[in-house]
Amino acid sequence: MTSGPPLHSPALDAEPVPNALRVRPAALLLDFGGVVFETRKRPEGLRDAAALVCTELRRAGHALDPERVHASLAAGLAALRHWKHAMSRTREPAELTHRALWEDFLLADQPASIRARAAGDALHLMAAINPLLNDHEVRPGVRDLLSTARDLGIPVGIVSNAHSGLAHRRLLRQFGLADLLAVQLYSDEAGIRKPHPGMMHRAAAALATTPDRCWYVGDTQDRDVQSGRRAGVGAVILTRSKHTDSPPFAVVERPDAIFDTPEQLLPLLLEARPGPQTPPRPVSPRRPGTPKALLLDQGGVLTSSVKTPQAIAGFATEVAIRLRAAGHAVPDHQMVAALDHARRAYQAGKRTERIGDRYPEVTPAKFWGEFVAPHLPATARDWLLAESTELTFGYAQAKSSCQVRDGVSELLAWCREAAIPVAIVSNTICGRSGRRRLREAGVIELIGAFAYSDEVGYRKPDPALVLAATRALGVDPADCWFVGDKPWRDVAAARAAGVGTAVVVRGGAPADDALADGLAADRPDLLLDSITAVHEALRAAIEGSPATAVPARPTSAESQS
């Protein structure tokens, strides 16, 4: 498979060395296969792997046909190749788990019990079959390159897509290379895979530097070149392998240099002049100066809402009617009660549900399948799941009415005139409903981007919403103002994302006592009384007059609380 003629390398034609390769890197990042090692398929490898799998799984009492297992592995590996190519087209691909590799690919056509047994030992099995499938040979010049980097004080890291980082680590130890490496980052251990730029960012950070001060050496256009360019790596180099000139699709980005083997990189590394001594891993400070974008919460900031219990009851009745039409005996009153149970469960979950330091949003399937369905006849659950997305929109529309707060239209119009892009950053069960409300209010055309928790998958105080909004606007969080009404969510999310100025505006959802407690724990940079005050403070910051942009300070009531 190829997308065009082989890549041309100026470096091999004695042309001037690219500027990116004239400065010695702070760290050298290397791919595993195609750079450090040349891999060759073992003719008997697949049968050896099938035999190993059969031996392992027979201990659980499974009767396996080696030929069928061999066919399963062959089909699974073929499917994996297509999956890898497809993932190389995406911006931030995730890596498959070891369990998914066995259950969904390598043994996908085997009985459930066999898949489950393999999944239970997935890590070990992947590490065991990896060296059976391929022979590995250290590429020319690798040992000298690693030794020279060590002598020059340049730490070296491995950055590799791998279904078994454990197997790779064992091979590096076996060939005596592990001690020459400062870090090894493998996709199955990281949970993401190249061309996700996070692979480069993580490796650089592990070596106490940043991607722009690194050289990265890979062998593929679709994974390595794209990953390096997306992460802003200082120089991207390819060493030719069987994959270099046959990308699965056309790739726009190009490397800085291409070499036939890693040994041709060694002279460049030796000739590169030492780079500037800059602090490692610089952190951009929060800059409360001129804002380049405005991030706004929706409920409580752009809009104020009033609960509408009658509309909820009417909606629940409509759902009950539809359930009965589908053959599920659900009386109106039971549906009303079930929806009330779900509402309370959802509210409780917002306060308590977190996984580590992340705050996942409740999905429509969870709301209707886990919060509503247990309070209805068991047969209703499948219908609720099938209709969950549309039901969530109806519920979101029914549960409250809203209107834009005073001063919102003027603020948004001024931002448009001042070329300050605006993004919504909002926790909600239904972003579709949020957009509908802004459209009905006549302000949606003044909004540049939307980051709703149900669409991003995480809710504030998780920084994911803020970062999704700033990516959409193409701005640094440090150059933004973020206006919210709940310090424990909005200020916390702003701080976690590195927002330059966090603002809390009064008049939102929190009661006075709750707001006072929240301000004590998560103090914003500005505490303002109205949207009009936000407008005035923003205008002052833009025009360079800080008179109205007063730092947040508690009122006397808040000081006493």
C-alpha positions in Angstrom: 0.0 0.0 0.0 1.5 3.3 -1.0 0.3 6.9 -1.4 3.1 8.1 -3.8 6.8 7.9 -4.6 9.4 7.3 -1.9 10.2 10.2 0.4 13.2 12.2 -0.8 15.9 13.0 1.7 18.0 16.1 1.3 20.3 15.0 4.0 21.4 12.0 1.9 22.3 14.3 -1.0 24.8 16.4 0.8 22.5 19.4 0.8 22.5 21.8 3.8 21.6 20.4 7.1 18.0 21.5 8.1 18.1 24.2 10.8 16.1 21.9 13.1 19.1 19.6 13.2 21.8 22.2 13.8 21.0 22.5 17.5 21.7 19.6 19.9 18.5 18.3 21.4 17.8 18.3 25.1 16.5 14.7 24.6 16.5 12.1 21.9 13.2 10.1 21.4 13.3 6.9 19.4 10.7 4.6 18.0 11.2 0.9 18.8 10.5 -1.1 15.6 12.1 0.3 12.5 14.5 2.4 14.4 16.1 0.5 17.3 15.1 -2.9 16.0 14.4 -4.3 12.6 11.6 -6.9 12.8 11.0 -9.8 10.5 8.1 -12.1 10.7 9.0 -15.7 11.7 7.5 -18.1 9.1 6.5 -20.5 11.9 5.6 -17.7 14.4 1.8 -17.8 14.1 1.7 -21.5 14.6 4.0 -21.3 17.6 1.7 -18.5 19.0 -1.4 -20.7 18.4 0.3 -23.6 20.2 1.2 -21.4 23.2 -2.4 -20.1 23.4 -3.8 -23.6 23.3 -1.4 -24.8 26.0 -2.3 -21.9 28.3 -6.0 -22.1 27.8 -6.2 -25.9 28.2 -5.3 -25.5 31.8 -8.7 -24.0 32.3 -10.3 -27.1 30.9 -10.9 -25.7 27.4 -10.7 -28.1 24.4 -9.1 -26.1 21.6 -8.4 -26.9 18.0 -4.9 -25.5 17.2 -6.0 -25.0 13.6 -9.0 -22.9 14.6 -6.9 -20.9 17.0 -4.3 -20.4 14.3 -7.1 -19.1 11.9 -8.4 -16.9 14.7 -5.1 -15.3 15.3 -4.4 -14.7 11.6 -7.8 -13.1 11.2 -7.3 -11.0 14.3 -3.9 -9.7 13.3 -5.2 -8.8 9.9 -8.1 -6.9 11.5 -5.6 -5.2 13.8 -3.6 -3.9 10.8 -6.7 -2.2 9.4 -7.5 -0.8 12.9 -4.0 0.6 13.3 -4.2 2.3 9.9 -7.6 3.8 10.7 -6.3 5.1 14.1 -3.4 6.8 12.3 -5.9 9.1 10.6 -7.5 10.3 13.9 -6.1 13.2 15.9 -5.8 11.6 19.4 -6.2 7.8 19.1 -6.6 5.7 22.2 -4.8 2.3 22.5 -6.7 -0.9 22.8 -6.6 -2.6 26.2 -5.0 -6.1 26.4 -8.4 -7.5 27.2 -9.9 -6.0 24.1 -7.1 -7.3 21.9 -8.0 -10.9 22.8 -11.8 -10.6 23.1 -12.4 -8.3 20.1 -9.6 -9.2 17.7 -7.3 -12.2 18.3 -10.0 -14.6 19.5 -13.2 -12.8 18.5 -14.7 -15.8 16.7 -14.0 -18.2 19.6 -16.5 -19.2 22.3 -17.2 -16.7 25.1 -15.5 -18.9 27.7 -12.3 -19.1 25.7 -12.3 -15.3 25.1 -12.9 -14.7 28.8 -10.0 -17.0 29.8 -7.6 -15.3 27.4 -8.8 -11.8 28.5 -8.1 -12.8 32.1 -4.5 -13.4 31.3 -4.2 -10.8 28.5 -1.1 -9.1 29.5 0.9 -12.3 30.0 -0.3 -13.8 26.7 0.5 -10.7 24.7 4.0 -10.6 26.1 4.4 -14.3 25.4 3.3 -14.4 21.8 5.1 -11.2 20.8 8.6 -12.6 20.4 7.2 -15.7 18.8 5.7 -13.7 15.9 8.8 -11.7 15.0 12.6 -11.9 15.0 14.3 -8.8 16.2 17.7 -7.5 15.2 19.4 -4.3 16.4 19.7 -1.8 13.5 23.1 -0.6 12.4 24.5 2.3 14.4 22.0 2.1 17.3 24.5 1.1 20.0 26.9 3.9 18.9 24.0 6.4 18.8 22.9 5.5 22.3 26.4 5.5 23.7 27.2 8.9 22.0 24.0 10.4 23.4 25.0 9.2 26.9 28.4 10.7 26.5 26.9 14.1 25.4 24.5 14.1 28.3 21.5 13.7 26.1 18.8 11.4 27.7 17.2 8.9 25.3 13.6 7.7 25.5 11.6 5.1 23.6 8.3 6.2 22.3 6.5 3.3 20.7 3.1 2.0 19.7 3.1 -1.5 21.2 0.6 -4.1 22.2 3.1 -5.4 24.7 5.4 -2.9 26.2 6.5 -5.7 28.6 7.8 -7.7 25.6 9.7 -4.7 24.3 11.3 -4.0 27.7 12.4 -7.6 27.9 14.0 -7.4 24.4 15.9 -4.2 25.3 17.3 -5.9 28.4 18.1 -9.1 26.4 20.1 -7.1 23.8 21.9 -5.0 26.5 20.3 -1.7 25.5 18.0 -1.0 28.5 20.7 0.7 30.6 21.3 3.3 27.8 17.7 4.5 28.0 16.3 7.0 30.4 12.6 6.2 29.8 10.4 3.8 27.9 6.9 4.9 26.9 4.6 2.3 25.3 1.1 2.9 24.0 -0.4 -0.1 25.8 0.9 1.2 29.1 0.0 4.9 28.3 -3.5 4.2 27.0 -2.9 6.4 23.9 -1.0 5.7 20.7 0.8 7.7 18.0 0.0 10.0 16.2 -1.6 11.2 19.5 0.7 14.2 20.4 0.4 13.2 24.0 2.9 10.4 23.5 5.6 13.0 22.7 4.5 15.3 25.4 4.6 12.6 28.0 8.0 11.3 26.9 9.5 14.8 26.9 8.1 15.6 30.3 9.5 12.3 31.6 12.9 13.6 30.5 12.4 17.0 32.2 12.1 18.9 28.9 9.5 19.9 26.3 8.9 18.5 22.8 10.3 21.5 21.0 13.7 20.7 22.5 13.7 17.1 21.4 14.6 15.2 18.2 12.3 12.3 17.4 13.3 9.4 15.2 10.6 7.1 13.7 10.0 5.1 10.6 6.4 5.9 9.5 4.8 8.9 8.0 1.3 8.4 9.3 2.2 7.7 12.9 5.6 9.1 13.6 5.8 12.2 11.4 2.3 13.2 12.3 2.8 12.6 16.0 6.0 14.7 16.0 4.5 17.6 14.1 1.3 17.7 16.2 3.4 17.8 19.4 5.7 20.5 18.1 8.8 18.3 18.3 12.0 20.2 17.4 13.1 17.8 14.7 11.4 14.8 13.1 13.6 12.2 11.4 12.8 8.9 9.7 15.1 5.9 9.4 13.9 3.8 6.5 12.0 0.6 7.1 9.6 -1.5 5.1 6.8 0.9 6.2 8.4 4.3 5.4 7.4 4.6 1.8 4.1 2.9 2.0 1.8 4.9 4.3 -1.8 3.7 4.3 -3.0 7.1 3.1 -1.5 10.4 1.9 0.3 12.3 4.7 0.9 16.1 4.3 3.6 16.5 6.9 7.2 15.8 6.0 10.2 14.9 8.2 13.3 17.1 8.5 15.5 14.3 7.3 15.4 10.7 6.2 18.2 8.1 6.6 18.6 4.6 5.5 19.9 3.5 9.0 20.3 5.1 12.4 24.1 5.2 12.0 23.7 8.0 9.5 22.2 10.2 12.3 25.3 10.0 14.4 27.4 12.6 12.6 24.5 15.1 12.8 24.2 14.6 16.5 28.0 15.1 17.0 28.1 18.2 14.8 25.0 19.9 16.3 25.9 22.8 18.5 24.8 22.8 22.1 21.3 24.3 22.6 20.5 27.2 24.9 20.4 26.5 28.6 16.7 27.1 29.3 14.8 25.9 32.3 13.4 22.4 31.9 9.7 21.9 31.5 8.7 25.6 31.6 5.3 26.3 32.9 3.3 29.1 31.4 2.3 31.4 34.2 -1.3 32.6 34.5 -1.5 35.9 32.7 -4.3 38.1 34.0 -3.6 40.7 31.3 -5.3 41.3 28.0 -7.8 38.4 27.4 -7.9 36.8 24.0 -11.1 34.8 24.5 -14.1 34.7 26.9 -15.4 31.4 28.3 -18.8 31.4 29.8 -20.9 29.0 31.8 -24.4 28.8 30.5 -26.8 28.1 33.3 -26.6 30.8 36.0 -24.3 33.0 33.9 -25.8 33.4 30.4 -29.2 32.2 31.5 -31.3 32.1 34.6 -33.8 29.3 34.9 -37.0 28.4 36.7 -38.0 24.8 37.5 -41.1 23.6 35.7 -42.6 20.6 37.6 -45.8 20.6 35.6 -43.9 20.3 32.4 -41.9 17.4 33.8 -45.1 15.6 34.8 -46.4 16.2 31.3 -43.3 14.8 29.8 -43.3 11.8 32.1 -46.9 11.1 31.1 -46.0 11.2 27.4 -43.2 8.7 28.0 -45.6 6.4 29.8 -48.0 6.6 26.9 -45.2 5.7 24.5 -44.1 2.8 26.7 -47.6 1.4 26.8 -47.8 1.7 23.0 -44.6 -0.4 22.8 -46.2 -3.1 25.0 -44.9 -2.1 28.4 -47.5 -1.7 31.2 -46.3 1.5 32.8 -48.9 3.7 34.4 -48.5 7.5 34.4 -47.9 7.9 38.1 -45.2 5.2 38.1 -43.3 7.0 35.3 -43.6 10.3 37.1 -42.1 8.7 40.3 -39.4 6.9 38.4 -38.3 10.2 36.7 -38.2 11.9 40.1 -36.0 9.1 41.5 -33.7 9.5 38.5 -33.5 13.3 39.0 -32.5 12.9 42.6 -29.9 10.1 41.7 -28.5 12.4 39.0 -28.2 15.3 41.4 -26.5 13.1 44.0 -24.1 11.7 41.4 -23.0 15.2 40.4 -21.8 15.8 43.9 -20.1 12.6 44.5 -19.2 10.7 41.3 -15.6 10.8 40.3 -13.0 8.3 39.0 -9.6 9.2 40.4 -9.2 12.9 39.6 -11.7 12.8 36.7 -15.4 13.7 36.7 -17.2 11.7 34.0 -20.6 13.0 32.9 -23.7 10.8 33.1 -24.6 9.4 29.7 -28.2 9.1 28.4 -27.9 5.3 28.6 -26.9 5.5 32.3 -29.6 8.1 33.2 -32.4 6.0 31.7 -30.9 2.6 32.1 -29.6 2.9 35.7 -31.5 5.8 37.2 -35.0 5.4 35.7 -35.3 1.8 34.6 -35.0 0.1 38.1 -38.3 1.8 39.1 -40.2 0.5 36.2 -41.1 -3.0 34.9 -38.0 -4.9 33.8 -39.3 -5.1 30.2 -39.2 -1.3 29.9 -35.4 -1.0 30.1 -34.6 -2.0 26.6 -37.0 0.6 25.2 -35.6 3.3 27.4 -32.1 2.5 26.3 -33.1 2.5 22.6 -34.8 5.9 23.0 -32.4 7.3 25.6 -30.8 10.1 23.5 -34.1 11.6 22.4 -35.7 11.1 25.8 -32.8 13.1 27.4 -33.5 16.0 25.0 -37.1 16.0 26.0 -36.4 15.8 29.6 -33.8 18.6 29.4 -36.4 20.8 27.6 -39.1 20.0 30.1 -37.3 20.4 33.5 -37.0 24.1 33.4 -37.6 27.3 31.5 -34.9 30.0 31.1 -34.1 33.4 29.8 -30.9 35.2 29.2 -29.6 37.4 32.1 -29.6 41.2 31.8 -26.5 42.4 30.0 -25.8 39.1 28.2 -26.8 40.3 24.7 -24.8 43.5 25.1 -21.7 41.6 26.3 -21.8 39.1 23.5 -22.3 41.8 20.8 -19.4 43.8 22.2 -17.2 40.7 22.2 -18.1 40.2 18.5 -17.1 43.8 17.7 -13.9 43.6 19.8 -12.9 40.3 18.0 -13.0 38.4 21.4 -14.2 34.9 20.6 -16.7 33.4 23.1 -17.2 29.8 24.0 -19.8 28.0 26.2 -18.3 25.8 28.9 -21.3 24.1 30.6 -22.3 21.1 32.6 -25.5 19.7 31.2 -27.3 16.5 30.6 -28.0 17.6 27.0 -26.0 20.1 25.0 -28.5 19.9 22.2 -31.1 21.4 24.6 -28.5 24.0 25.6 -28.1 25.1 22.0 -31.8 25.2 21.5 -32.2 27.6 24.3 -29.5 29.9 23.0 -31.0 29.8 19.6 -34.4 30.7 21.0 -32.9 33.6 22.9 -31.4 34.9 19.7 -27.7 34.8 20.9 -26.4 31.6 19.4 -24.8 33.4 16.4 -22.6 35.3 18.8 -21.1 32.1 20.3 -18.0 30.8 18.6 -17.6 27.3 20.3 -19.4 25.0 22.6 -18.1 22.6 25.2 -21.0 20.8 26.9 -20.2 18.1 29.4 -22.5 15.4 27.9 -20.6 15.8 24.5 -17.1 16.1 26.0 -17.7 13.2 28.4 -16.5 15.0 31.5 -18.1 17.7 33.8 -16.6 20.6 35.7 -14.5 20.7 37.9 -12.8 18.5 35.4 -10.6 20.7 33.2 -11.6 18.7 30.1 -14.4 21.1 29.2 -12.3 24.2 29.5 -9.5 22.6 27.4 -12.0 21.5 24.8 -13.3 25.1 24.5 -9.8 26.6 24.2 -8.8 24.1 21.6 -11.8 24.9 19.6 -11.0 28.6 19.7 -7.3 28.1 19.1 -6.2 30.0 22.2 -4.0 29.3 25.3 -6.1 28.9 28.4 -3.8 31.4 30.1 -5.1 34.1 27.7 -8.7 33.5 28.6 -11.3 34.8 31.1 -13.7 32.2 32.4 -16.9 33.4 34.0 -19.0 31.0 36.1 -21.3 31.1 39.1 -20.2 28.1 41.2 -16.6 28.4 42.6 -16.4 24.7 43.4 -16.9 23.8 39.8 -16.1 26.8 37.7 -13.1 28.2 39.5 -11.7 24.7 40.2 -12.0 23.8 36.5 -10.4 27.1 35.5 -7.5 26.6 37.8 -7.0 23.0 36.7 -6.9 24.1 33.1 -4.6 27.0 33.6 -7.0 29.8 32.8 -5.6 33.2 33.2 -8.5 34.9 34.9 -11.3 33.1 36.8 -14.4 35.2 37.4 -17.5 34.4 39.6 -20.6 36.4 38.9 -23.4 36.7 41.5 -27.0 36.0 40.7 -26.6 32.5 39.5 -27.8 29.2 40.9 -26.0 29.0 44.3 -27.7 30.4 47.4 -25.7 33.1 49.4 -24.4 30.7 52.1 -23.3 28.1 49.5 -21.6 30.8 47.4 -19.8 32.2 50.5 -18.5 28.7 51.4 -17.5 28.1 47.8 -15.6 31.4 47.6 -13.7 30.5 50.7 -12.4 27.3 49.2 -12.0 28.3 45.6 -11.4 32.0 45.3 -11.7 33.6 41.9 -9.6 36.4 40.5 -12.7 38.6 40.2 -16.0 38.5 42.0 -18.6 40.6 40.2 -22.2 41.4 40.9 -23.7 41.2 37.4 -23.1 40.4 33.7 -22.9 44.2 33.1 -20.1 44.3 35.6 -18.3 41.5 33.8 -18.7 43.5 30.6 -17.2 46.6 32.2 -14.3 44.6 33.7 -13.6 42.9 30.4 -13.7 46.2 28.5 -11.3 47.7 31.1 -8.9 44.8 30.7 -8.9 45.2 26.9 -8.5 48.9 27.0 -5.7 48.7 29.6 -7.6 50.5 32.4 -7.8 48.2 35.4 -10.0 50.5 37.4 -13.1 48.4 37.3 -11.4 45.0 37.4 -11.3 44.7 41.2 -9.8 41.5 42.7 -12.3 39.2 44.4 -12.8 39.9 48.1 -15.5 38.6 50.4 -18.3 40.8 51.5 -18.8 41.3 55.3 -21.4 38.6 55.3 -19.0 36.2 53.5 -16.2 37.1 56.0 -18.4 36.1 58.9 -19.6 32.8 57.3 
